[in-house]
Structure formats: C-alpha cells, structure tokens
Amino acid sequence: MTADVDSERPGARPDRGAGEVSGGYELFRDDWGIPHLRAADALTLARAQGHATALDRAWQLETERHRVLGTSASHLGAEAVDWDRFVRRARIADTARRCFDRLAPETAAWVTAYVDGVNEGLAEGAGQAPEFAAVGLAPGRWEPWIPLGVWLSTHILFAGFPTKLWREEVARRLGEDRMTLFATDGPGTAGSNGWLLTGARTATGAPLLAGDPHRFIEDPGVYQQIRLACPEFDVVGLAVPGIPGIAHFGHTGHVAWAITNAMADYQDLYRERLRRTLDGGVEALGPDGWYRAHAHTETIEVAGAEPEQVEVIETDRGPVIIGGDPGAGETISLRYPPRVTGELGFDALPALLRARTVADVDTALDRWVEPVNVVLAADTAGSTLHRVAGHVPVRPYANRLRVVPAEDPAYAWREGETVPLPRTEVDGPAGIAVMANERGLAAPLGVEFAPQHRARRIRELLGTDTDWTPDAQAAVHTDSLLASSRPLLSLLAWAPCLGPAAERLRDRLLRWDRHMDADSTDATLYARLRTDVVHRLAAHPALKSVTGADDPWRSAVYPALFRPWLAAVPRIGYALESLLTVGLLPYEDRLALVAASAEAVAAAADETPPGPWGELHRLSPWQALPYLAPDGVDAQAIRPGVAGDHDCVLSTSSVPGVTDLFARGPAARYVWDLARREDSRWAVPFGASGVPGSAHHRDQTPLWARGALAPVVTDWNLLHRTTPHRTTPHRTLHRPEENPAMTVAPEPVAPALRPAVHEQKVEGFGTVRLVPVDPAADAELLHGWVTEERARFWGMADHTREQVREIYEFVDSLPTHHAYLALRDGVPAALFQTYEPDADPVGECYDVQPGDFGIHLLIAPAEGEGAVKGYTEALLTAFIAYVFSDPAHLRVVVEPDARNEKALARMVRVGFELGPEIKKPEKTARLAFLTRAALGLV
C-alpha cells in the first residue's frame, strides 16, 4: 500500500485496466461470467445485487415471483394450476407480507434496496431472455416482501410434510405397526453433503469447509455464484436468485459457513372438521367448539383455459391445503412456523455478511427460522462450529408422525416454546465433521433421516489423509461407491438354482467394485437388476394394498402436487435396502424374488448388453418452459450423463424402479479455504447466466459433469469490466455497451450527495466522508488544488482544467487505482487516491509484499487558513481506517518526494516507518510503511 501527503500525482499511467468505478457500484465479472459487485455501502450493494441478478436471471426471477403469487398458470397454462392452487391455499404471499412487516427496520431497508435493484434491471434482463416472448409475458413489479415469499415458496416442502400423508395411507392399508416401513431412515432423495476439516487435517494448517447441496436441479440454477463487497464486508458465496445476501454458503475472508437440511420435523398436518354457515361462511371445530374460520375465494387465471376458482380457508391451526369443501371428504390444514410467528429469519442475513468469526455466525443464526439446517462454520483463527439452526415447535411426538385431530387440545403447539437446538464442538483429535442429512446432530428433531452411507463414506475418505488441499476435495465430491447395494448383492450371492446366464450375472456383479461410475457397464447391470426387484416387490401380495389400483396417488383425496411423496413404486425403490432386510417378506421369499430378477435381467442382457451407466444416467433438470436450445447445440451436452446415484456421496438421484435419469443432484459444489480465500473453489451445473444461448449459460456444465471446480477469483485486477457507467444509488442502472441510447453521461452529482465508501466521526474534528471523484463535476475544484504552489510535489502545476479532468477520467477507468474526495462535515477537505503497487510503476522500484496498498493524499488549501491543530493527522486517521477495513490490506506504503520534509514528518508522527529512497523518472521518493500490526490490528 502507498500513501503520499502533499505529494505529486502518481507517475506514469499503469498498463492495466479492466474495471469500472461508478458513483453507485462497480460490476465486474470473472472468466466464468460470475458477478463481483463492489459498492460504497451495504444498501447500495443490495440494490446492485438485485440489479445484477435481474440482468442475469430475469426469467427465473419472474418465474419465482409468479410462483409466490400463485399466478404461474396465467402464462404457463394448466400444468401450473396445481402449484397456484396450493400456494394460494397455503397463504404464502400473505405470510411473506406478515414476516416482512416484522423485520428489523434496517433489514427491511436492505431487502427493499435489493428489490429496487431488481425492478431497475428487469426490463433490460427480460429483453435478453427469449422465454418472455415465447409466452407473451411482460416483467411485473416486485414488492419489498417478494423475496420473503420466494424463500417460503422455495422451502415450504423442504420438511416433507406430505410424508405424513403417506404414513397415514401405509398405516391404514398395512397396519399401524408398518407406518414407517418405507423409511430408508429417511427420504432416499435427500443428498446434501458438507464436511469440515480442522487445521490438523489440511496442508496449510487452516480449516477447509466443503460440500454440495443436492436439490432438485433447475435451469437456471437454484444457486448463483456471486461476490458482494463494500467497506463493511467482502463476501463470496452462493446466493439464491431473488434473495438478498448469501444465506447458505459463504466466505467473508475471515469466516466461512455451509449448511445441509437437518431433516427436522417442524410442520404439522391437522384433520379439520368444517361446516358451511347460512350466509355462505365456514366454521371449524376447535378444542373449544365451533367458531368462524377465515374464508375467501380467489381466481386463478389459466392460459388457454377457463379461470379456476379456489376457496382459501384458514382455521386456528393454519391454512387448509387439502379438501376444504365442508362436509365433503378429508380436510387437512397445515401449521408451519412462519405463519404462526411472523418470523422467517431474514434478520440473520445481513449479520452473516458482516461476520468475522465463528461466534458472529453462531449469533447471527440464533435468529434463523426456515428451513431448519445443520450448519458447519470455521474461521481463520481455527475456531469451528457444528450446530442446528431454525425453529422447531414444542408439541407431541405424534404430530411428527401423522395427521392429528384439530379439535383435540393434546396436539396443540406449546405457545412460544421451541425445542432446544443441538450444537457440538468439532472433534479436535479427528479433525473432521460431516453433515449429510443423516441421523446425527439433529436426531432429536426429526423422524426420518437419510441413511448413514454418505456420512460414513465421507468420514472414511477424509480419514485417509492429514494434508488435504482444496483441489483434493474433488475426490470426495465425486465418490460413487453405492453402499446401499450390499443387501441386494448379498441376496444375489445366496440365490438358489440360478441358470447359466444368471450365474454369469451373479459372478460379474459380485466382482463389481460397487461404484456407479459413468463408464461402468456393471453399474448399468446392477441398476437393471434393482429395477426388476423393485417391480417384483411392488407386485408382491404383501404390498398389493399400497401398490394396486387403489394406489393413494390416484385418489382424488390428495392434490397431484403431492404425488412424489405418495407414489408407491418410488417409495419402494428408495426403501429397497430396508425392505430387503426387514421381515416384511420371509427370507426365502426374498431369495426367490432376487433369483427371479437375476434370471430376467440376465436373459435381457444376452439380447441387449448393458452400455455405460452414464449413457442412461443423465441430468433432467426442472424448467418452467421446455429448453429453448439455440441452433447447433448438442442435446447430449445440455443433458450430460454422469456417475453416482442416490446413496453415493455423488448423490445424483435416479428413481429406482421408475427412471435412470436424475433431476436431483449437486446444485452447486464449493470448497472454502480459510488459509487463502483465493484458493477456494466452486461450480454450478449450468452457468452464471440464465439467458439461453449466452456465453455463460452452460459454460460450467462440462466442469460440473466431471467434478471439477472453478477458482474463486478475489483479485479485482483479474476481473472484467461490464458496466462502464456512473450511477447514484437511486437511479436506474444500465449497460451502455449493449444500449447505445444510454451512453449519455449522467448529470453531475454534488460531492455531499454522493454515496460514501467510508464515513467516520473523528473526535474533535468532525465527520469525514470519502466519496468517489466525479472527473467532470470535480475538475474545476481539483484543478484549483493541484495548480497551487503548495501542491508543487503533486506534479500538475502547469496542467489545464481539461488535462486534470482527463487524468481523473483515466484513473476512473482502472480497477487498481481510485480517487476520492474527502469531505469534512460535507466540505471538500482533501484528495485521496489509492492504488495497488504491483499495478503501478512504483512496484518496479521496491519489493512489493502481499497485502501492500498504496495511497496518495493532497490536503485542500483550507488547511493553511486557520485549520484546527492536527488537521492532516485527523484526516489520515480516517483514511487509514478505510484502508484497513479490508482484511486483505496488510501494509500501507507511501512514497512522497524525498524533499517533502513536511510530509515525511507527518508520516512518522502517524506511525509510519521510513524506508529507502527510490529513483523514479520524475523524482526521487522516500518510501514509508505502516502495518496493521503497528496499529494493533489483527
């Protein structure tokens, strides 16, 4: 770092330049098109995040907004009616409004700023997205509460309350003792992984945090790689489009965190009794008798069809989501925490961005509500965290298992009480913590969890080494061992009386290494055997009552939306491991069933030899519209075949017995390095852009498919400028290079009205604000300062006003050099410039150290006109505080003219240590250095 006081302007112009400074925010992109945002303050940054997201993901944002409002069918047609009906009945939008109204004022302002940015960018973003024209949709306007609605609609099904409907059906058809028969120790499709390695297990001695959220993969992706930087924080992470900040996976440079679904049960279903009143209203039966329930009717517009009416009913338990016609069949209401409390947990989001320690993350997550997550975190000091975060109400255990009667007070929530959330220390000697949806830390909070296979396998892999690096994590991310195959293969080993072809099949599969590799034909053969076994189990008399013609998903009782939870064959497929080991069928019957499957599969294999698993096991993401493939795009490239399966660490979840395709898998991968953030890695299934045909729509797909990761770029000098314009925080942002009509320079903004990159009250001096220089607006002021005799060391004494303006326009174009006006109580007091020495000629004159940062300072003429004592030192206090607010800055370097004794004396008084003289073309300079350590900063 370098600083000059009363010195000359920087020497020759640097060769580099690839960024943009605006009065509002800077938008850079790396080689993968990932947005890196830098702004003067947190509110401007939130607005910038919304705006940049609207440019990249306009169609996705509008899809989510319509899903919140229950208006998707208005442009997508009848296929979207089921969702629209559910989201209206569940009162998602009304709940989001309630939760927004309860936000802390500063959080509400932050969310609103994000929404303002979305609204400013939507029109331009929609103009690039072909989906809007395809369905004749114009972008709408976001309201401040919409992000909370997006969060609710995205996670309302995460706790899996429809599983309680399935258990009810199993209990009714197979008996109460079989209620959890189909548990795999949890839903087989859950597959998120996360792990933490303490410094004892890494090559650097600092923690590593890695993993991959396995969700239904959507196109565009459900996670958005992004960087958010302002004087308060600088965070990289995976954001959810439509949501400000970085909720689930982030790295602030000091602390990193990640989550998986805790598999907690915190949503209840109540069987309601309703009746119609004479005036057309609705009454519900509660513990204290009949009472008037809320009821109103809404209209769902349907593209290409007649509108549909939906009656929205809410009892004291919650909204009615099934049935609802009084006196006609099953009626079930849903009770979920945000609807009850008006709290969603968004107040934790800004706090996470500002976190610098594990303790900060822990405190922020005390405010978390929805969904309930297991969290791992680590910081640069080596501290770690392993905890559950969220809201789990206190109520009877029976509520977790099944639908309970609404009128019985025994099943009510205990008002204001929540279940204590478990937390633990990461095991010091082992140095490993794992979260994989298993029955572990969150066991007291749920009923069904994922099998232990993934968690055990991750621990096994991590335990083989003590010098792990970020790049080495790919071996864990992509591990394809299918541990759940053991019961089926064991039965195959003992299957009696097999024919020659089936014997060959058995020998082959028993020699198989049980890895579901993309190039493995043995994996394909196993998948064929598994499918045949699933279908034979489904046809077995012992299961006929849940798989026959009266299969519950065909019943009109339950909405089609819940079919994934109520379809029997997928349930059998995911629970195959337990169904082949528990006593549902006698052991001899299980042997005979597997033997029959082996014969059938062996005969088919003789006719059609199995191809590689990756040819069958292809990605099939969810899309609001069929993919709009540009001409010449290979369908195989956009639907890649990969390794893995539902119980592998690489949890690419096919549906055993239904399809080998997968729609659920790693929605992102990440490795957070606490030694050097720039050594962190990440990848998503598609790319940074949601615009079909754009350069960054699917450029990460090949990377993701082979398990590779892209570097997390933290050097601003390595990024590319994408918005060369200037803006204020409350003006629409545009991209002039794509819209020539918008290239006109904005009107000048007075310095006092510009957003500050730093503001500090200096005792006995006043408030110092640093605002970006506007070359056009400030040229006259700066010209007057730099041409005075007292500023002779600045080197511009003979410059014209236009030459001064040109110099600062050039500085304004560089990502490595910045110029600011320092305002004292709103009055211009100094010119403050910063630069990166290795991008400046001064870097050729001394050995630049990592973390060096350069500054120049020119005090305004007012100092010589009766200024207070210590005027310059007071300003330097604010400037140095600004520089060191960035943890990457370790040392300030100044290089005043060696003859400028006044400036050198000031530097020494402030705490700088004088260095050697250096020869530059225009002067002999004296270096001086100020380190963070000298100021007692860590």
Secondary structure as GFF3:
##gff-version 3
##sequence-region A 1 938
A	DSSP	beta_strand	25	29	.	.	.	ID=ss1
A	DSSP	beta_strand	35	39	.	.	.	ID=ss2
A	DSSP	alpha_helix	42	69	.	.	.	ID=ss3
A	DSSP	alpha_helix	73	76	.	.	.	ID=ss4
A	DSSP	three_ten_helix	78	80	.	.	.	ID=ss5
A	DSSP	alpha_helix	81	89	.	.	.	ID=ss6
A	DSSP	alpha_helix	92	101	.	.	.	ID=ss7
A	DSSP	alpha_helix	105	128	.	.	.	ID=ss8
A	DSSP	alpha_helix	130	135	.	.	.	ID=ss9
A	DSSP	alpha_helix	146	155	.	.	.	ID=ss10
A	DSSP	alpha_helix	162	174	.	.	.	ID=ss11
A	DSSP	three_ten_helix	176	178	.	.	.	ID=ss12
A	DSSP	beta_strand	193	197	.	.	.	ID=ss13
A	DSSP	three_ten_helix	199	201	.	.	.	ID=ss14
A	DSSP	beta_strand	208	212	.	.	.	ID=ss15
A	DSSP	beta_strand	214	216	.	.	.	ID=ss16
A	DSSP	beta_strand	224	230	.	.	.	ID=ss17
A	DSSP	beta_strand	233	239	.	.	.	ID=ss18
A	DSSP	beta_strand	249	251	.	.	.	ID=ss19
A	DSSP	beta_strand	255	261	.	.	.	ID=ss20
A	DSSP	beta_strand	268	271	.	.	.	ID=ss21
A	DSSP	beta_strand	274	276	.	.	.	ID=ss22
A	DSSP	beta_strand	282	286	.	.	.	ID=ss23
A	DSSP	beta_strand	289	300	.	.	.	ID=ss24
A	DSSP	beta_strand	308	314	.	.	.	ID=ss25
A	DSSP	beta_strand	320	322	.	.	.	ID=ss26
A	DSSP	beta_strand	332	335	.	.	.	ID=ss27
A	DSSP	alpha_helix	337	341	.	.	.	ID=ss28
A	DSSP	alpha_helix	348	353	.	.	.	ID=ss29
A	DSSP	alpha_helix	358	365	.	.	.	ID=ss30
A	DSSP	beta_strand	373	379	.	.	.	ID=ss31
A	DSSP	beta_strand	384	389	.	.	.	ID=ss32
A	DSSP	alpha_helix	398	401	.	.	.	ID=ss33
A	DSSP	beta_strand	404	405	.	.	.	ID=ss34
A	DSSP	three_ten_helix	409	411	.	.	.	ID=ss35
A	DSSP	beta_strand	423	424	.	.	.	ID=ss36
A	DSSP	beta_strand	432	435	.	.	.	ID=ss37
A	DSSP	three_ten_helix	443	445	.	.	.	ID=ss38
A	DSSP	alpha_helix	453	462	.	.	.	ID=ss39
A	DSSP	three_ten_helix	471	473	.	.	.	ID=ss40
A	DSSP	alpha_helix	474	477	.	.	.	ID=ss41
A	DSSP	three_ten_helix	483	485	.	.	.	ID=ss42
A	DSSP	alpha_helix	486	494	.	.	.	ID=ss43
A	DSSP	alpha_helix	500	511	.	.	.	ID=ss44
A	DSSP	alpha_helix	521	539	.	.	.	ID=ss45
A	DSSP	three_ten_helix	541	543	.	.	.	ID=ss46
A	DSSP	alpha_helix	544	547	.	.	.	ID=ss47
A	DSSP	three_ten_helix	552	554	.	.	.	ID=ss48
A	DSSP	three_ten_helix	560	562	.	.	.	ID=ss49
A	DSSP	alpha_helix	563	566	.	.	.	ID=ss50
A	DSSP	alpha_helix	568	574	.	.	.	ID=ss51
A	DSSP	alpha_helix	576	579	.	.	.	ID=ss52
A	DSSP	alpha_helix	587	607	.	.	.	ID=ss53
A	DSSP	alpha_helix	613	616	.	.	.	ID=ss54
A	DSSP	alpha_helix	635	638	.	.	.	ID=ss55
A	DSSP	beta_strand	653	655	.	.	.	ID=ss56
A	DSSP	beta_strand	659	666	.	.	.	ID=ss57
A	DSSP	beta_strand	669	673	.	.	.	ID=ss58
A	DSSP	three_ten_helix	677	679	.	.	.	ID=ss59
A	DSSP	beta_strand	681	683	.	.	.	ID=ss60
A	DSSP	alpha_helix	701	705	.	.	.	ID=ss61
A	DSSP	beta_strand	710	711	.	.	.	ID=ss62
A	DSSP	three_ten_helix	716	718	.	.	.	ID=ss63
A	DSSP	beta_strand	720	721	.	.	.	ID=ss64
A	DSSP	three_ten_helix	740	742	.	.	.	ID=ss65
A	DSSP	three_ten_helix	751	753	.	.	.	ID=ss66
A	DSSP	beta_strand	758	762	.	.	.	ID=ss67
A	DSSP	beta_strand	766	772	.	.	.	ID=ss68
A	DSSP	alpha_helix	775	786	.	.	.	ID=ss69
A	DSSP	three_ten_helix	789	794	.	.	.	ID=ss70
A	DSSP	alpha_helix	801	812	.	.	.	ID=ss71
A	DSSP	beta_strand	817	824	.	.	.	ID=ss72
A	DSSP	beta_strand	827	835	.	.	.	ID=ss73
A	DSSP	three_ten_helix	837	839	.	.	.	ID=ss74
A	DSSP	three_ten_helix	841	844	.	.	.	ID=ss75
A	DSSP	beta_strand	852	859	.	.	.	ID=ss76
A	DSSP	three_ten_helix	861	864	.	.	.	ID=ss77
A	DSSP	alpha_helix	871	883	.	.	.	ID=ss78
A	DSSP	beta_strand	891	894	.	.	.	ID=ss79
A	DSSP	alpha_helix	901	910	.	.	.	ID=ss80
A	DSSP	beta_strand	913	920	.	.	.	ID=ss81
A	DSSP	beta_strand	923	931	.	.	.	ID=ss82
A	DSSP	three_ten_helix	933	935	.	.	.	ID=ss83
###
